[in-house]
Amino acid sequence: MDVGCGVKQGSDGFTYYTLSHASGSQVVVTDYGAHILSWRDTRGVERLFLSEKAVFARGKPIRGGIPLVFPQFGKGELPSHGFARISTWNFVGSVIEQSGAITATFSLEWRGGADSMWRHACELKLEVCLSHELTITMKVKNQGDTPFSFFSALHTYYRVSEVSKVGVEGLSGCDYLDFLKGHARAREERALVRCDAATDRVYVGSPDTLALDESDTRVVIEKGGLADTVVWNPWLEGAQTISDLSQEEYSRFICVESGNVVHPVLLRQGEEHVSRQTLRAELKRPT
């Protein structure tokens, strides 16, 4: 396997960047939405889910991978989850670090203005750093002359063999808002959070280290600058209402999203907010 960054033009008009590391890990990113479509760990195992019905067309979000949520979470005045995931980003370049890690940087300049769907001027940067683990760094800089607030998230779809058999570690004792019950607030008591029905919960002020536990593997999730964690799966009844998701596909993924989705981040003129998520797949030791 060639180490470095490969570039390919797609027939859909998107450009695809493949980062390959000496450890055997690999990541595919497209300039549309700076969207990470694939992450294979050091054993070559695909860790991200991408719907077989995903739409690759401008103006449409891509179902799966790691969509970027900014500056709106969910529905509102802007397109659902904001404009970052349906905008074409600029590929700044790639570099092989002294450590051997490969970093690719993407940027999006949003000019704002009274006629824009979002009037605030800002610059977004996404740094994708691949080694034996995957680190995603998102930077938001206020380039306007007035403060603004935003929500953000890394809407990560994890590929699993059967969603009911995986669990999220580290959320026990956290308060959560249940979006399927009118945002009712409750406390999580389970050591492993599992989805055995439609699930849409925001864990408020969640720990910065979590893990996705499945059979012989744990995917460790470390975050910084991202206060909350969303756990989502639509289950069969929800999948039936999602046009770019096959009905049976609900059982093959779980979304564990690191984000700022409860309280907005305030940025004053010239300020920058940095958030980060690191993913690492580990084989579980025999007991």
DADAPE-V496706 format. One record per helix or strand of 2 or more residues. SS is the DSSP state (alpha for helix, beta for strand). FROM is the first residue (numbers start at 1). TO is the last residue. Records with the same first field share a line. If there is no record, write none. Layout:
SS: FROM-TO + FROM-TO
//
This chain:
beta: 4-9 + 15-20 + 26-30 + 35-40 + 66-71 + 90-96 + 102-110 + 122-130 + 134-142 + 148-159 + 167-169 + 175-178 + 184-187 + 192-193 + 199-203 + 209-214 + 217-224 + 228-233 + 253-267 + 272-283
alpha: 84-86 + 163-165 + 179-181 + 235-239 + 247-252
//
